[in-house]
Amino acid sequence: MDLIRITDLTLDCLIGVYPHEREQRRPLVINLEIQANLQPGTRTDRVEDTLSYEEIHNEVRDLVLHSEYALIEALAEAVADCCLHHPRVHSVRVRMDKPAIFSDVHSAGVELLRGRPTQG
């Protein structure tokens, strides 16, 4: 299986459960590892035959910028679902970090691994 990575996508979004977190947008750092079959594109050298990381980037960016989730876990799940709607995607690892959320740590966040449901 092949892997596409989108690393350190940093977006300002509204996220958090506490009232002070809902007052203004804060940075969120997103990392994606997407397992997909990229082989058709490696053979034809045509973007139509592969998974476009530009398309994934644009969809995730739009989702996050317009979201108002309370839980970072819920937003990460929505991002995973967004990636998995592409037929070539077999699984996705979504890591989200809130930088400087506490004074004594670099960031805090979550990591989810989601796969396409097996049919049977």
FITORMAR-358398 format. One record per atom (N, C-alpha, C, O): x, y, z; atom name; residue number from 1. Coordinates in steps of 0.05 Angstrom, whole numbers, plus 5000, padded with zeros to 4 digits. Each point is the difference from the previous one (the first is absolute). Example, Ala and Ser with C-alpha at 12.3 -4.5 7.8 and 13.67 -1.06 7.14 Angstrom:
# residues 2
+------+------+------+------+-----+
!    X !    Y !    Z ! atom ! seq !
+------+------+------+------+-----+
! 5264 ! 4886 ! 5156 !    N !   1 !
! 4982 ! 5024 ! 5000 !   CA !   1 !
! 5018 ! 5024 ! 5000 !    C !   1 !
! 5021 ! 5000 ! 5013 !    O !   1 !
! 4972 ! 5021 ! 4973 !    N !   2 !
! 5016 ! 5024 ! 5001 !   CA !   2 !
! 4985 ! 5022 ! 5014 !    C !   2 !
! 5010 ! 5022 ! 5004 !    O !   2 !
+------+------+------+------+-----+
This chain:
# residues 120
+------+------+------+------+-----+
!    X !    Y !    Z ! atom ! seq !
+------+------+------+------+-----+
! 5017 ! 4976 ! 5000 !    N !   1 !
! 4983 ! 5024 ! 5000 !   CA !   1 !
! 5018 ! 5025 ! 5000 !    C !   1 !
! 5021 ! 5000 ! 5012 !    O !   1 !
! 4970 ! 5020 ! 4975 !    N !   2 !
! 5015 ! 5025 ! 4997 !   CA !   2 !
! 4990 ! 5020 ! 5021 !    C !   2 !
! 4979 ! 4997 ! 5012 !    O !   2 !
! 5036 ! 5024 ! 4992 !    N !   3 !
! 4995 ! 5019 ! 5021 !   CA !   3 !
! 5003 ! 5029 ! 4990 !    C !   3 !
! 5020 ! 5007 ! 4988 !    O !   3 !
! 4960 ! 5009 ! 5017 !    N !   4 !
! 5001 ! 5029 ! 4996 !   CA !   4 !
! 5001 ! 5013 ! 5027 !    C !   4 !
! 4985 ! 4993 ! 5018 !    O !   4 !
! 5032 ! 5027 ! 4985 !    N !   5 !
! 5002 ! 5015 ! 5025 !   CA !   5 !
! 4994 ! 5029 ! 4995 !    C !   5 !
! 5010 ! 5012 ! 4981 !    O !   5 !
! 4975 ! 4999 ! 5037 !    N !   6 !
! 4997 ! 5029 ! 5001 !   CA !   6 !
! 5009 ! 5007 ! 5029 !    C !   6 !
! 4988 ! 4991 ! 5019 !    O !   6 !
! 5033 ! 5026 ! 4982 !    N !   7 !
! 5014 ! 5005 ! 5025 !   CA !   7 !
! 4997 ! 5028 ! 5009 !    C !   7 !
! 5005 ! 5019 ! 4985 !    O !   7 !
! 4988 ! 4984 ! 5041 !    N !   8 !
! 4999 ! 5026 ! 5013 !   CA !   8 !
! 4982 ! 5021 ! 4987 !    C !   8 !
! 5008 ! 5023 ! 4997 !    O !   8 !
! 4969 ! 4968 ! 4994 !    N !   9 !
! 4980 ! 5019 ! 4990 !   CA !   9 !
! 4990 ! 5016 ! 5024 !    C !   9 !
! 4988 ! 4988 ! 5018 !    O !   9 !
! 5017 ! 5037 ! 4982 !    N !  10 !
! 4994 ! 5017 ! 5024 !   CA !  10 !
! 4978 ! 5019 ! 4992 !    C !  10 !
! 5002 ! 5017 ! 4983 !    O !  10 !
! 4975 ! 4980 ! 5031 !    N !  11 !
! 4976 ! 5016 ! 4995 !   CA !  11 !
! 4989 ! 5012 ! 5025 !    C !  11 !
! 5001 ! 4987 ! 5021 !    O !  11 !
! 4989 ! 5037 ! 4978 !    N !  12 !
! 4987 ! 5012 ! 5023 !   CA !  12 !
! 4970 ! 4991 ! 4999 !    C !  12 !
! 4986 ! 5004 ! 4981 !    O !  12 !
! 5006 ! 4984 ! 5041 !    N !  13 !
! 4972 ! 4991 ! 5001 !   CA !  13 !
! 4988 ! 5004 ! 5028 !    C !  13 !
! 5015 ! 5005 ! 5019 !    O !  13 !
! 4959 ! 4992 ! 4982 !    N !  14 !
! 4986 ! 5002 ! 5026 !   CA !  14 !
! 4997 ! 4971 ! 5010 !    C !  14 !
! 4986 ! 4984 ! 4988 !    O !  14 !
! 5027 ! 5010 ! 5034 !    N !  15 !
! 5000 ! 4973 ! 5011 !   CA !  15 !
! 5003 ! 5003 ! 5031 !    C !  15 !
! 5017 ! 5016 ! 5009 !    O !  15 !
! 4968 ! 4968 ! 5006 !    N !  16 !
! 5003 ! 5000 ! 5029 !   CA !  16 !
! 4974 ! 4998 ! 5014 !    C !  16 !
! 4979 ! 5007 ! 4989 !    O !  16 !
! 5022 ! 4983 ! 5035 !    N !  17 !
! 4976 ! 4996 ! 5016 !   CA !  17 !
! 4995 ! 5022 ! 5021 !    C !  17 !
! 4978 ! 5003 ! 5010 !    O !  17 !
! 5043 ! 5013 ! 4996 !    N !  18 !
! 4997 ! 5020 ! 5020 !   CA !  18 !
! 4993 ! 5027 ! 4987 !    C !  18 !
! 5008 ! 5006 ! 4978 !    O !  18 !
! 4977 ! 5011 ! 5036 !    N !  19 !
! 4992 ! 5026 ! 4989 !   CA !  19 !
! 5023 ! 5016 ! 4989 !    C !  19 !
! 4998 ! 5013 ! 4979 !    O !  19 !
! 5025 ! 4988 ! 5036 !    N !  20 !
! 5022 ! 5016 ! 4990 !   CA !  20 !
! 5012 ! 4989 ! 4974 !    C !  20 !
! 5012 ! 5015 ! 4985 !    O !  20 !
! 4984 ! 4959 ! 5010 !    N !  21 !
! 5009 ! 4989 ! 4974 !   CA !  21 !
! 4982 ! 5007 ! 4977 !    C !  21 !
! 5008 ! 4998 ! 4977 !    O !  21 !
! 4968 ! 5010 ! 5029 !    N !  22 !
! 4980 ! 5006 ! 4979 !   CA !  22 !
! 5001 ! 5030 ! 4992 !    C !  22 !
! 4985 ! 5008 ! 4983 !    O !  22 !
! 5032 ! 5008 ! 5031 !    N !  23 !
! 5000 ! 5029 ! 4995 !   CA !  23 !
! 5015 ! 5007 ! 4975 !    C !  23 !
! 4993 ! 5020 ! 4987 !    O !  23 !
! 5027 ! 4965 ! 5005 !    N !  24 !
! 5016 ! 5007 ! 4976 !   CA !  24 !
! 5012 ! 4975 ! 4988 !    C !  24 !
! 5003 ! 4979 ! 5013 !    O !  24 !
! 5003 ! 5023 ! 4962 !    N !  25 !
! 5012 ! 4978 ! 4985 !   CA !  25 !
! 5029 ! 4997 ! 5010 !    C !  25 !
! 5014 ! 5019 ! 5006 !    O !  25 !
! 4994 ! 4955 ! 4995 !    N !  26 !
! 5027 ! 4994 ! 5009 !   CA !  26 !
! 5013 ! 4980 ! 4980 !    C !  26 !
! 4986 ! 4986 ! 4986 !    O !  26 !
! 5040 ! 5014 ! 5013 !    N !  27 !
! 5013 ! 4982 ! 4981 !   CA !  27 !
! 4996 ! 4970 ! 5007 !    C !  27 !
! 5000 ! 4993 ! 5024 !    O !  27 !
! 4998 ! 4992 ! 4956 !    N !  28 !
! 4998 ! 4971 ! 5002 !   CA !  28 !
! 5019 ! 4988 ! 4979 !    C !  28 !
! 4999 ! 5008 ! 4977 !    O !  28 !
! 5017 ! 4974 ! 5031 !    N !  29 !
! 5020 ! 4988 ! 4981 !   CA !  29 !
! 4990 ! 4972 ! 4993 !    C !  29 !
! 4995 ! 4983 ! 5018 !    O !  29 !
! 5002 ! 5012 ! 4956 !    N !  30 !
! 4989 ! 4975 ! 4990 !   CA !  30 !
! 5021 ! 4985 ! 4984 !    C !  30 !
! 5013 ! 5011 ! 4982 !    O !  30 !
! 4989 ! 4963 ! 5024 !    N !  31 !
! 5018 ! 4982 ! 4984 !   CA !  31 !
! 4983 ! 4977 ! 4991 !    C !  31 !
! 4985 ! 4987 ! 5015 !    O !  31 !
! 5017 ! 5006 ! 4959 !    N !  32 !
! 4986 ! 4978 ! 4988 !   CA !  32 !
! 5019 ! 4980 ! 4988 !    C !  32 !
! 5019 ! 5008 ! 4987 !    O !  32 !
! 4975 ! 4967 ! 5017 !    N !  33 !
! 5014 ! 4978 ! 4985 !   CA !  33 !
! 4977 ! 4984 ! 4988 !    C !  33 !
! 4984 ! 4987 ! 5014 !    O !  33 !
! 5016 ! 5013 ! 4960 !    N !  34 !
! 4978 ! 4987 ! 4985 !   CA !  34 !
! 5011 ! 4977 ! 4984 !    C !  34 !
! 5016 ! 5003 ! 4982 !    O !  34 !
! 4974 ! 4973 ! 5025 !    N !  35 !
! 5007 ! 4976 ! 4984 !   CA !  35 !
! 4981 ! 4997 ! 4977 !    C !  35 !
! 4975 ! 5000 ! 5004 !    O !  35 !
! 5036 ! 4998 ! 4972 !    N !  36 !
! 4984 ! 4999 ! 4976 !   CA !  36 !
! 5015 ! 4985 ! 4978 !    C !  36 !
! 5024 ! 4997 ! 5002 !    O !  36 !
! 4961 ! 4994 ! 4979 !    N !  37 !
! 5013 ! 4987 ! 4977 !   CA !  37 !
! 5007 ! 5022 ! 4979 !    C !  37 !
! 4982 ! 5010 ! 4986 !    O !  37 !
! 5043 ! 4996 ! 5013 !    N !  38 !
! 5010 ! 5021 ! 4982 !   CA !  38 !
! 5011 ! 4988 ! 4974 !    C !  38 !
! 5009 ! 5015 ! 4982 !    O !  38 !
! 4992 ! 4959 ! 5016 !    N !  39 !
! 5014 ! 4987 ! 4978 !   CA !  39 !
! 4989 ! 5008 ! 4972 !    C !  39 !
! 5017 ! 5003 ! 4982 !    O !  39 !
! 4957 ! 4999 ! 5014 !    N !  40 !
! 4992 ! 5009 ! 4973 !   CA !  40 !
! 5013 ! 5026 ! 4991 !    C !  40 !
! 5009 ! 5002 ! 4977 !    O !  40 !
! 4994 ! 5017 ! 5041 !    N !  41 !
! 5013 ! 5025 ! 4993 !   CA !  41 !
! 5030 ! 4998 ! 4996 !    C !  41 !
! 5011 ! 5014 ! 4984 !    O !  41 !
! 5001 ! 4967 ! 5031 !    N !  42 !
! 5029 ! 4997 ! 4996 !   CA !  42 !
! 5006 ! 4989 ! 4973 !    C !  42 !
! 5022 ! 5004 ! 4989 !    O !  42 !
! 4959 ! 4982 ! 4999 !    N !  43 !
! 5005 ! 4988 ! 4974 !   CA !  43 !
! 4992 ! 5018 ! 4977 !    C !  43 !
! 5013 ! 5000 ! 4978 !    O !  43 !
! 4967 ! 5017 ! 5026 !    N !  44 !
! 4990 ! 5017 ! 4978 !   CA !  44 !
! 5011 ! 5029 ! 5002 !    C !  44 !
! 5001 ! 5014 ! 4980 !    O !  44 !
! 5008 ! 4994 ! 5044 !    N !  45 !
! 5010 ! 5027 ! 5005 !   CA !  45 !
! 4978 ! 5021 ! 4996 !    C !  45 !
! 5005 ! 5022 ! 4991 !    O !  45 !
! 4970 ! 4970 ! 5015 !    N !  46 !
! 4977 ! 5018 ! 4997 !   CA !  46 !
! 4987 ! 5003 ! 5027 !    C !  46 !
! 4994 ! 4980 ! 5014 !    O !  46 !
! 5000 ! 5045 ! 4993 !    N !  47 !
! 4988 ! 5006 ! 5026 !   CA !  47 !
! 4972 ! 4987 ! 5002 !    C !  47 !
! 4991 ! 4993 ! 5022 !    O !  47 !
! 4995 ! 5003 ! 4956 !    N !  48 !
! 4974 ! 4988 ! 5000 !   CA !  48 !
! 5001 ! 4971 ! 5009 !    C !  48 !
! 4979 ! 4989 ! 5009 !    O !  48 !
! 5044 ! 4999 ! 4990 !    N !  49 !
! 5003 ! 4971 ! 5007 !   CA !  49 !
! 5011 ! 4996 ! 5028 !    C !  49 !
! 5008 ! 4978 ! 5007 !    O !  49 !
! 4993 ! 5043 ! 5009 !    N !  50 !
! 5011 ! 4998 ! 5027 !   CA !  50 !
! 4982 ! 5014 ! 5019 !    C !  50 !
! 4978 ! 5010 ! 4993 !    O !  50 !
! 5030 ! 4992 ! 5032 !    N !  51 !
! 4986 ! 5016 ! 5020 !   CA !  51 !
! 5013 ! 5027 ! 5002 !    C !  51 !
! 5024 ! 5002 ! 5006 !    O !  51 !
! 4961 ! 5018 ! 4989 !    N !  52 !
! 5010 ! 5028 ! 5000 !   CA !  52 !
! 5003 ! 5010 ! 5028 !    C !  52 !
! 4980 ! 5004 ! 5014 !    O !  52 !
! 5045 ! 5000 ! 4995 !    N !  53 !
! 5003 ! 5012 ! 5027 !   CA !  53 !
! 4992 ! 5029 ! 5001 !    C !  53 !
! 4994 ! 5010 ! 5021 !    O !  53 !
! 5005 ! 5003 ! 4956 !    N !  54 !
! 4990 ! 5027 ! 4999 !   CA !  54 !
! 4970 ! 5000 ! 5006 !    C !  54 !
! 4990 ! 5017 ! 5015 !    O !  54 !
! 4995 ! 4964 ! 4974 !    N !  55 !
! 4972 ! 4998 ! 5005 !   CA !  55 !
! 4995 ! 4994 ! 5030 !    C !  55 !
! 4982 ! 5011 ! 5012 !    O !  55 !
! 5033 ! 4970 ! 4999 !    N !  56 !
! 4997 ! 4993 ! 5028 !   CA !  56 !
! 5006 ! 5025 ! 5017 !    C !  56 !
! 4984 ! 5006 ! 5018 !    O !  56 !
! 5038 ! 5007 ! 4976 !    N !  57 !
! 5007 ! 5024 ! 5015 !   CA !  57 !
! 4977 ! 5021 ! 5000 !    C !  57 !
! 4993 ! 5010 ! 5021 !    O !  57 !
! 4997 ! 4995 ! 4955 !    N !  58 !
! 4979 ! 5020 ! 4998 !   CA !  58 !
! 4975 ! 4993 ! 5015 !    C !  58 !
! 4987 ! 5016 ! 5013 !    O !  58 !
! 5005 ! 4958 ! 4986 !    N !  59 !
! 4976 ! 4991 ! 5014 !   CA !  59 !
! 5003 ! 5001 ! 5030 !    C !  59 !
! 4983 ! 5009 ! 5015 !    O !  59 !
! 5040 ! 4982 ! 4995 !    N !  60 !
! 5006 ! 5001 ! 5029 !   CA !  60 !
! 5001 ! 5028 ! 5009 !    C !  60 !
! 4989 ! 5007 ! 5021 !    O !  60 !
! 5025 ! 5010 ! 4964 !    N !  61 !
! 5002 ! 5028 ! 5008 !   CA !  61 !
! 4973 ! 5013 ! 5002 !    C !  61 !
! 4994 ! 5014 ! 5020 !    O !  61 !
! 4989 ! 4982 ! 4960 !    N !  62 !
! 4973 ! 5012 ! 5000 !   CA !  62 !
! 4984 ! 4989 ! 5024 !    C !  62 !
! 4986 ! 5016 ! 5014 !    O !  62 !
! 5015 ! 4958 ! 4992 !    N !  63 !
! 4986 ! 4988 ! 5022 !   CA !  63 !
! 5009 ! 5013 ! 5026 !    C !  63 !
! 4983 ! 5008 ! 5016 !    O !  63 !
! 5043 ! 4993 ! 4989 !    N !  64 !
! 5010 ! 5010 ! 5026 !   CA !  64 !
! 4994 ! 5030 ! 5003 !    C !  64 !
! 4991 ! 5009 ! 5022 !    O !  64 !
! 5013 ! 5007 ! 4957 !    N !  65 !
! 4996 ! 5029 ! 5003 !   CA !  65 !
! 4970 ! 5007 ! 5005 !    C !  65 !
! 4995 ! 5021 ! 5011 !    O !  65 !
! 4987 ! 4962 ! 4981 !    N !  66 !
! 4971 ! 5006 ! 5004 !   CA !  66 !
! 4988 ! 4984 ! 5022 !    C !  66 !
! 4976 ! 5000 ! 5004 !    O !  66 !
! 5040 ! 4985 ! 5011 !    N !  67 !
! 4990 ! 4984 ! 5022 !   CA !  67 !
! 4998 ! 5015 ! 5026 !    C !  67 !
! 5013 ! 5021 ! 5004 !    O !  67 !
! 4971 ! 4969 ! 5014 !    N !  68 !
! 4997 ! 5012 ! 5027 !   CA !  68 !
! 4997 ! 4977 ! 5020 !    C !  68 !
! 4983 ! 5002 ! 5018 !    O !  68 !
! 5033 ! 4977 ! 4979 !    N !  69 !
! 4998 ! 4978 ! 5019 !   CA !  69 !
! 5010 ! 5008 ! 5027 !    C !  69 !
! 5017 ! 5017 ! 5003 !    O !  69 !
! 4972 ! 4970 ! 5018 !    N !  70 !
! 5010 ! 5004 ! 5027 !   CA !  70 !
! 5024 ! 4982 ! 5004 !    C !  70 !
! 5020 ! 5008 ! 5011 !    O !  70 !
! 4978 ! 4966 ! 4981 !    N !  71 !
! 5021 ! 4981 ! 5005 !   CA !  71 !
! 5018 ! 4997 ! 4976 !    C !  71 !
! 4991 ! 4997 ! 4977 !    O !  71 !
! 5035 ! 5003 ! 5028 !    N !  72 !
! 5020 ! 4996 ! 4979 !   CA !  72 !
! 4996 ! 4972 ! 4988 !    C !  72 !
! 5006 ! 4995 ! 4977 !    O !  72 !
! 4985 ! 4986 ! 5040 !    N !  73 !
! 4995 ! 4972 ! 4991 !   CA !  73 !
! 4979 ! 4999 ! 4979 !    C !  73 !
! 5002 ! 4986 ! 4980 !    O !  73 !
! 4977 ! 5030 ! 5023 !    N !  74 !
! 4978 ! 5001 ! 4981 !   CA !  74 !
! 5009 ! 5012 ! 4974 !    C !  74 !
! 4993 ! 4991 ! 4978 !    O !  74 !
! 5023 ! 5030 ! 5023 !    N !  75 !
! 5010 ! 5012 ! 4975 !   CA !  75 !
! 5019 ! 4981 ! 4986 !    C !  75 !
! 4999 ! 4998 ! 4976 !    O !  75 !
! 5018 ! 4987 ! 5039 !    N !  76 !
! 5018 ! 4981 ! 4988 !   CA !  76 !
! 4984 ! 4978 ! 4986 !    C !  76 !
! 5008 ! 4991 ! 4978 !    O !  76 !
! 4970 ! 5000 ! 5034 !    N !  77 !
! 4983 ! 4980 ! 4987 !   CA !  77 !
! 4988 ! 5011 ! 4974 !    C !  77 !
! 4999 ! 4985 ! 4980 !    O !  77 !
! 4992 ! 5040 ! 5020 !    N !  78 !
! 4989 ! 5012 ! 4976 !   CA !  78 !
! 5021 ! 5002 ! 4978 !    C !  78 !
! 4994 ! 4995 ! 4977 !    O !  78 !
! 5031 ! 5011 ! 5030 !    N !  79 !
! 5021 ! 5001 ! 4981 !   CA !  79 !
! 5006 ! 4972 ! 4988 !    C !  79 !
! 5004 ! 4997 ! 4976 !    O !  79 !
! 4996 ! 4983 ! 5042 !    N !  80 !
! 5004 ! 4972 ! 4990 !   CA !  80 !
! 4978 ! 4993 ! 4981 !    C !  80 !
! 5006 ! 4988 ! 4979 !    O !  80 !
! 4969 ! 5018 ! 5027 !    N !  81 !
! 4978 ! 4994 ! 4983 !   CA !  81 !
! 5003 ! 5014 ! 4973 !    C !  81 !
! 4994 ! 4988 ! 4979 !    O !  81 !
! 5015 ! 5036 ! 5021 !    N !  82 !
! 5004 ! 5016 ! 4976 !   CA !  82 !
! 5020 ! 4986 ! 4982 !    C !  82 !
! 4997 ! 4998 ! 4976 !    O !  82 !
! 5025 ! 4992 ! 5036 !    N !  83 !
! 5020 ! 4985 ! 4984 !   CA !  83 !
! 4990 ! 4974 ! 4989 !    C !  83 !
! 5005 ! 4992 ! 4978 !    O !  83 !
! 4980 ! 4994 ! 5039 !    N !  84 !
! 4991 ! 4973 ! 4993 !   CA !  84 !
! 4978 ! 5000 ! 4979 !    C !  84 !
! 4994 ! 4979 ! 4988 !    O !  84 !
! 4994 ! 5044 ! 5006 !    N !  85 !
! 4980 ! 5000 ! 4979 !   CA !  85 !
! 5012 ! 4997 ! 4972 !    C !  85 !
! 4986 ! 4996 ! 4980 !    O !  85 !
! 5041 ! 5007 ! 5018 !    N !  86 !
! 5014 ! 4996 ! 4975 !   CA !  86 !
! 5003 ! 4970 ! 4996 !    C !  86 !
! 5012 ! 4987 ! 5017 !    O !  86 !
! 4979 ! 5001 ! 4961 !    N !  87 !
! 5001 ! 4971 ! 4996 !   CA !  87 !
! 5028 ! 4988 ! 5001 !    C !  87 !
! 5002 ! 4976 ! 5008 !    O !  87 !
! 5019 ! 5038 ! 4985 !    N !  88 !
! 5027 ! 4989 ! 5001 !   CA !  88 !
! 5011 ! 4998 ! 5028 !    C !  88 !
! 5020 ! 4985 ! 5004 !    O !  88 !
! 4968 ! 5029 ! 5015 !    N !  89 !
! 5011 ! 5000 ! 5028 !   CA !  89 !
! 4991 ! 4975 ! 5014 !    C !  89 !
! 4977 ! 4993 ! 5002 !    O !  89 !
! 5043 ! 4993 ! 5010 !    N !  90 !
! 4995 ! 4976 ! 5016 !   CA !  90 !
! 4999 ! 5006 ! 5029 !    C !  90 !
! 4983 ! 4989 ! 5015 !    O !  90 !
! 5035 ! 5029 ! 4994 !    N !  91 !
! 5000 ! 5008 ! 5028 !   CA !  91 !
! 5013 ! 5028 ! 5003 !    C !  91 !
! 5013 ! 5009 ! 4982 !    O !  91 !
! 4982 ! 5003 ! 5041 !    N !  92 !
! 5011 ! 5027 ! 5005 !   CA !  92 !
! 5007 ! 5002 ! 5029 !    C !  92 !
! 4985 ! 4991 ! 5018 !    O !  92 !
! 5038 ! 5021 ! 4988 !    N !  93 !
! 5008 ! 5007 ! 5027 !   CA !  93 !
! 4999 ! 5030 ! 5002 !    C !  93 !
! 5013 ! 5014 ! 4984 !    O !  93 !
! 4971 ! 4996 ! 5034 !    N !  94 !
! 4996 ! 5028 ! 5004 !   CA !  94 !
! 5012 ! 5008 ! 5027 !    C !  94 !
! 4992 ! 4989 ! 5021 !    O !  94 !
! 5027 ! 5029 ! 4979 !    N !  95 !
! 5011 ! 5010 ! 5025 !   CA !  95 !
! 4994 ! 5030 ! 5002 !    C !  95 !
! 5006 ! 5015 ! 4981 !    O !  95 !
! 4982 ! 4994 ! 5041 !    N !  96 !
! 4994 ! 5028 ! 5004 !   CA !  96 !
! 5013 ! 5009 ! 5026 !    C !  96 !
! 4997 ! 4986 ! 5021 !    O !  96 !
! 5016 ! 5037 ! 4978 !    N !  97 !
! 5013 ! 5011 ! 5024 !   CA !  97 !
! 4991 ! 5029 ! 5004 !    C !  97 !
! 4999 ! 5015 ! 4981 !    O !  97 !
! 4996 ! 4991 ! 5044 !    N !  98 !
! 4995 ! 5028 ! 5008 !   CA !  98 !
! 5026 ! 5010 ! 5012 !    C !  98 !
! 5007 ! 4993 ! 5023 !    O !  98 !
! 5007 ! 5024 ! 4963 !    N !  99 !
! 5026 ! 5010 ! 5010 !   CA !  99 !
! 4995 ! 5019 ! 5025 !    C !  99 !
! 4981 ! 5014 ! 5001 !    O !  99 !
! 5038 ! 4984 ! 5017 !    N ! 100 !
! 5002 ! 5018 ! 5023 !   CA ! 100 !
! 4973 ! 5001 ! 5016 !    C ! 100 !
! 4993 ! 5021 ! 5011 !    O ! 100 !
! 4993 ! 4957 ! 4990 !    N ! 101 !
! 4975 ! 4999 ! 5015 !   CA ! 101 !
! 5005 ! 5002 ! 5030 !    C ! 101 !
! 4983 ! 5010 ! 5015 !    O ! 101 !
! 5040 ! 4979 ! 4993 !    N ! 102 !
! 5008 ! 5002 ! 5028 !   CA ! 102 !
! 5028 ! 5014 ! 5000 !    C ! 102 !
! 5015 ! 4998 ! 4981 !    O ! 102 !
! 4991 ! 5016 ! 5040 !    N ! 103 !
! 5025 ! 5015 ! 5001 !   CA ! 103 !
! 5025 ! 4983 ! 5000 !    C ! 103 !
! 5021 ! 5009 ! 4993 !    O ! 103 !
! 4976 ! 4966 ! 5016 !    N ! 104 !
! 5024 ! 4983 ! 5003 !   CA ! 104 !
! 5002 ! 4977 ! 4979 !    C ! 104 !
! 5016 ! 4982 ! 5004 !    O ! 104 !
! 4968 ! 5019 ! 4975 !    N ! 105 !
! 5003 ! 4980 ! 4979 !   CA ! 105 !
! 4999 ! 5014 ! 4972 !    C ! 105 !
! 4990 ! 5022 ! 4997 !    O ! 105 !
! 5023 ! 4965 ! 4984 !    N ! 106 !
! 5000 ! 5011 ! 4973 !   CA ! 106 !
! 4972 ! 4999 ! 4988 !    C ! 106 !
! 4992 ! 5020 ! 4987 !    O ! 106 !
! 4995 ! 4957 ! 5016 !    N ! 107 !
! 4972 ! 4998 ! 4989 !   CA ! 107 !
! 4987 ! 4976 ! 5013 !    C ! 107 !
! 5013 ! 4983 ! 5013 !    O ! 107 !
! 4961 ! 5016 ! 4984 !    N ! 108 !
! 4984 ! 4977 ! 5009 !   CA ! 108 !
! 4981 ! 4994 ! 4977 !    C ! 108 !
! 4991 ! 5018 ! 4986 !    O ! 108 !
! 5002 ! 4956 ! 5011 !    N ! 109 !
! 4983 ! 4994 ! 4978 !   CA ! 109 !
! 4991 ! 4971 ! 5000 !    C ! 109 !
! 5003 ! 4985 ! 5020 !    O ! 109 !
! 4987 ! 5006 ! 4957 !    N ! 110 !
! 4990 ! 4973 ! 4996 !   CA ! 110 !
! 5011 ! 4989 ! 4974 !    C ! 110 !
! 5009 ! 5014 ! 4982 !    O ! 110 !
! 4990 ! 4959 ! 5016 !    N ! 111 !
! 5007 ! 4986 ! 4976 !   CA ! 111 !
! 4980 ! 4978 ! 4996 !    C ! 111 !
! 4996 ! 4983 ! 5018 !    O ! 111 !
! 4991 ! 5016 ! 4958 !    N ! 112 !
! 4981 ! 4980 ! 4994 !   CA ! 112 !
! 5010 ! 4985 ! 4975 !    C ! 112 !
! 5011 ! 5011 ! 4982 !    O ! 112 !
! 4983 ! 4963 ! 5018 !    N ! 113 !
! 5005 ! 4983 ! 4976 !   CA ! 113 !
! 4974 ! 4988 ! 4992 !    C ! 113 !
! 4987 ! 4986 ! 5015 !    O ! 113 !
! 5005 ! 5020 ! 4960 !    N ! 114 !
! 4974 ! 4991 ! 4991 !   CA ! 114 !
! 5004 ! 4986 ! 4972 !    C ! 114 !
! 5016 ! 5009 ! 4984 !    O ! 114 !
! 4969 ! 4970 ! 5012 !    N ! 115 !
! 5001 ! 4986 ! 4975 !   CA ! 115 !
! 4973 ! 4997 ! 4987 !    C ! 115 !
! 4979 ! 5004 ! 5013 !    O ! 115 !
! 5022 ! 4989 ! 4962 !    N ! 116 !
! 4975 ! 4995 ! 4986 !   CA ! 116 !
! 4987 ! 4975 ! 5011 !    C ! 116 !
! 5014 ! 4980 ! 5005 !    O ! 116 !
! 4961 ! 5021 ! 5001 !    N ! 117 !
! 4986 ! 4976 ! 5010 !   CA ! 117 !
! 5003 ! 4976 ! 4982 !    C ! 117 !
! 4998 ! 5002 ! 4975 !    O ! 117 !
! 5008 ! 4975 ! 5036 !    N ! 118 !
! 5002 ! 4976 ! 4984 !   CA ! 118 !
! 4972 ! 4990 ! 4993 !    C ! 118 !
! 4981 ! 5002 ! 5015 !    O ! 118 !
! 5017 ! 4987 ! 4961 !    N ! 119 !
! 4974 ! 4990 ! 4991 !   CA ! 119 !
! 5000 ! 4970 ! 5003 !    C ! 119 !
! 5020 ! 4987 ! 4994 !    O ! 119 !
! 4959 ! 5002 ! 5015 !    N ! 120 !
! 4999 ! 4971 ! 5003 !   CA ! 120 !
! 4976 ! 4991 ! 5011 !    C ! 120 !
! 4996 ! 4976 ! 5004 !    O ! 120 !
+------+------+------+------+-----+
